[in-house]
Amino acid sequence: MIHLKSDQLDKIVWRYMSFSKFISLMTYQALWFAKLNILRDEYEGMIPSTTKELMDKENQKWKLQFNTQEFHRQIDNWSSDNETSGRELLVVNCWFLDENESEKMWTEYGGSNEAVAIKSTIRRLAENVLMLRDDHSSHIGLVSYIDHDKYEMRSYEANQAHERAFLKDKQRFSHEQEVRLVTMNFKTPNCVSMEGNPYTLQEVAGKNMNNFENRGLYVGVVLAHLFTDVVVCPSAEDWFINLVKRIIELSKLNVKVSTSRLAHA
């Protein structure tokens, strides 16, 4: 499901990554989707404080229907249990929205002089990440940056884990201008195993679809159409640039490889 206006689909997005993550993408032909509960923002998937307080108060009325101590305990924990489940059951993949490169993103997500950024568009993500193309429970949209102590949601939306997955802490992360891909943490034939092999229908049937043992999920992509350019980090040496070019050549991708414009700034 695309949570965007049609005129936003051709906007440029970037994914900054270490060389090892780039090799993972090229080899597995899959993007890594991480569980919400392992990401840096401790508010990922959480209900904003004010809304949670109101929800907890609203939930008290159900105690009249269930007059046992155990049910009362469950009712008191409904919203917290909802948060915990959502943070375990949703996985996300993150992109940076901007026409141009970002020095800050190179520093935060490249991490060394052996890093690359792949350049794409929102439309290309929607059309070439298999889960988004084939699964109606998957979503792509812009992240909203909020103050979790003050932001208000309707109770219905706050109860939906995928709605909360598009909220991040404004003070620490608003500079990221994130486009986020969200899907369920379930193995499907659109996914790739930790060993890099696409799952078969038989391998993910029934309870085998559960992915609780892993920190995330590899989701298959159409690599030939996923991105338009590969940009090598500003501090890269010539040998590294040539290596990236050779990898793209061996992969038979019609993709331009260039050095960061920031290297000449």
C-alpha positions in Angstrom: 0.0 0.0 0.0 1.4 3.4 -1.0 0.8 6.2 1.5 1.9 9.0 -0.9 0.4 11.3 -3.5 1.0 10.5 -7.1 3.2 13.5 -7.7 5.6 12.3 -5.0 6.4 8.9 -6.6 9.2 10.2 -8.8 11.1 11.9 -6.0 14.7 10.8 -5.5 15.6 8.6 -2.6 19.0 7.4 -1.3 20.2 4.4 0.7 23.6 4.9 2.3 25.4 1.7 3.3 28.7 0.1 4.1 30.4 -2.0 1.5 29.4 -5.2 3.2 25.7 -4.2 3.1 26.2 -3.3 -0.6 27.6 -6.8 -1.3 24.7 -8.3 0.6 22.2 -6.5 -1.6 24.0 -7.4 -4.8 24.5 -11.1 -3.8 21.2 -11.8 -2.1 19.2 -9.5 -4.5 17.3 -8.6 -1.4 16.9 -5.6 1.0 17.3 -6.1 4.7 14.2 -5.2 6.8 15.0 -4.8 10.5 12.6 -5.3 13.4 11.3 -2.1 15.0 12.6 -3.2 18.4 16.2 -3.2 17.3 16.4 0.2 15.8 18.2 3.2 17.3 15.0 5.2 18.1 13.6 3.8 21.4 10.2 5.2 20.4 9.9 3.1 17.3 6.4 1.5 17.2 5.4 3.1 20.5 2.1 4.8 21.2 2.5 8.6 21.9 2.3 9.2 25.6 -0.8 11.4 25.7 -2.7 9.0 23.4 -1.6 6.0 25.4 -2.9 7.5 28.7 -6.3 8.2 27.1 -6.4 4.7 25.6 -5.7 3.1 29.0 -8.5 5.1 30.5 -10.9 4.1 27.8 -10.0 0.5 28.2 -11.1 0.5 31.9 -14.8 0.3 30.8 -14.2 -3.3 29.6 -13.6 -4.4 33.2 -17.3 -4.2 33.6 -17.7 -7.0 31.1 -15.0 -9.3 32.5 -15.1 -9.6 36.2 -12.0 -11.6 36.9 -8.6 -10.5 38.1 -6.8 -12.0 35.1 -8.9 -10.2 32.6 -8.5 -7.0 34.5 -4.7 -7.5 34.3 -4.9 -8.0 30.6 -7.0 -4.9 30.1 -4.5 -2.8 32.0 -1.8 -4.1 29.7 -3.6 -3.9 26.3 -1.8 -0.9 25.0 1.6 -2.0 26.2 1.1 -5.5 24.8 0.1 -3.9 21.5 3.3 -1.9 21.4 5.5 -5.0 22.2 3.8 -7.1 19.6 4.0 -4.5 16.9 7.7 -3.9 17.5 8.3 -7.6 17.1 5.9 -8.2 14.2 6.9 -5.3 11.9 10.1 -4.9 9.9 11.2 -1.8 8.1 13.7 -0.6 5.4 14.7 3.0 5.3 15.6 5.5 2.6 16.7 9.2 2.6 14.5 11.6 0.6 16.5 14.3 -1.1 17.5 15.5 -4.6 21.1 15.7 -3.5 23.6 13.8 -1.4 23.9 14.4 2.3 27.3 14.6 4.1 25.6 13.8 7.4 24.1 10.6 6.0 27.5 9.5 4.6 28.9 9.9 8.1 26.0 8.2 10.0 25.3 5.3 7.6 28.4 4.9 5.4 30.8 4.9 8.3 34.1 4.6 6.4 35.9 5.4 3.2 34.5 2.2 1.8 30.9 3.0 1.5 28.3 3.5 -1.2 24.9 5.1 -1.7 22.3 3.7 -4.2 20.0 6.2 -5.8 16.5 5.4 -6.7 12.9 6.8 -6.7 9.9 6.1 -4.6 8.2 4.7 -7.7 11.0 2.2 -8.3 10.9 1.0 -4.7 7.1 0.5 -5.0 7.4 -1.4 -8.2 10.6 -3.5 -7.5 10.5 -4.5 -3.9 8.6 -7.7 -4.2 6.7 -7.5 -0.9 5.4 -4.0 -1.8 4.3 -5.2 -5.3 2.5 -8.4 -4.2 1.4 -8.0 -0.6 -1.4 -5.7 0.5 -0.2 -5.7 4.1 3.0 -4.0 3.1 3.3 -0.2 3.0 5.6 2.6 1.7 5.3 6.2 3.0 6.9 9.3 4.5 7.9 9.2 8.1 6.3 11.8 10.4 8.6 13.3 13.0 6.9 14.0 16.3 7.2 14.8 19.9 6.1 11.6 21.6 5.1 13.4 24.7 2.7 15.8 23.0 1.6 14.1 19.7 -2.0 13.0 19.6 -3.5 10.1 17.6 -7.0 8.8 17.3 -7.3 5.5 19.3 -8.1 3.5 16.2 -4.9 4.6 14.4 -2.9 4.3 17.6 -4.0 0.6 17.8 -2.6 -0.1 14.3 1.1 -1.0 14.5 1.8 -0.1 10.9 0.5 3.5 11.6 2.9 3.9 14.5 5.7 2.5 12.3 5.7 5.8 10.4 6.4 7.9 13.5 9.9 8.9 14.7 11.4 11.2 17.3 11.5 14.7 15.9 14.4 16.0 18.0 16.9 13.3 17.0 15.9 12.1 13.6 14.0 14.8 11.6 17.1 15.5 9.5 16.8 12.0 7.9 13.7 12.9 5.8 12.9 9.2 5.7 10.9 7.2 3.2 10.0 4.0 5.0 9.1 0.5 3.7 7.1 -1.5 6.2 6.0 -5.1 6.1 5.1 -8.0 8.4 7.9 -10.1 9.9 6.8 -13.3 8.2 8.7 -15.4 5.7 7.1 -15.7 2.3 8.2 -16.7 -1.2 9.0 -13.0 -1.7 11.7 -13.3 1.0 15.3 -14.7 1.0 16.7 -17.0 3.7 19.6 -15.9 5.9 21.8 -18.1 3.6 20.7 -16.1 0.6 18.2 -18.6 -1.0 14.7 -17.6 -2.0 12.1 -19.4 0.1 9.8 -22.0 -1.5 6.1 -22.2 -0.7 6.7 -25.4 1.2 9.5 -23.8 3.3 7.2 -21.0 4.6 4.0 -22.9 4.9 2.1 -22.8 8.2 4.1 -22.1 11.3 7.3 -22.0 9.3 6.4 -18.5 8.2 7.3 -17.2 11.7 10.5 -15.3 11.9 10.9 -14.7 15.6 14.4 -16.2 15.7 15.9 -13.5 13.4 16.5 -9.8 13.9 14.8 -9.0 10.6 14.0 -10.3 7.1 15.6 -10.2 3.7 13.0 -9.1 1.1 13.6 -9.9 -2.5 14.0 -7.1 -5.1 14.1 -6.8 -8.9 17.7 -5.7 -8.9 17.9 -4.6 -12.5 15.3 -1.9 -11.9 15.6 -1.1 -8.3 18.1 1.8 -8.6 19.5 4.2 -11.2 22.9 5.1 -9.8 25.6 4.0 -7.4 27.6 6.8 -5.7 30.9 6.1 -4.0 31.6 7.9 -0.8 33.6 11.2 -0.8 36.8 9.7 0.8 37.0 6.6 -1.4 40.3 5.7 -3.0 40.6 4.9 -6.7 41.0 1.1 -6.1 37.6 1.1 -4.3 35.8 3.0 -7.0 37.2 0.6 -9.6 36.0 -2.4 -7.5 32.5 -1.1 -7.2 32.4 -0.5 -11.0 33.6 -4.1 -11.6 30.9 -5.5 -9.3 28.2 -3.6 -11.2 29.7 -4.8 -14.5 29.8 -8.4 -13.4 26.2 -8.1 -12.2 25.2 -7.0 -15.7 23.4 -4.0 -14.4 22.9 -0.9 -16.5 23.8 1.5 -13.7 26.1 4.4 -13.5 28.9 4.4 -10.9 30.2 7.8 -9.9 32.2 9.5 -7.1 30.4 11.6 -4.6 30.1 15.3 -5.6 31.0 16.1 -2.1 34.5 14.9 -2.8 35.0 18.0 -5.0 33.2 20.4 -2.7 
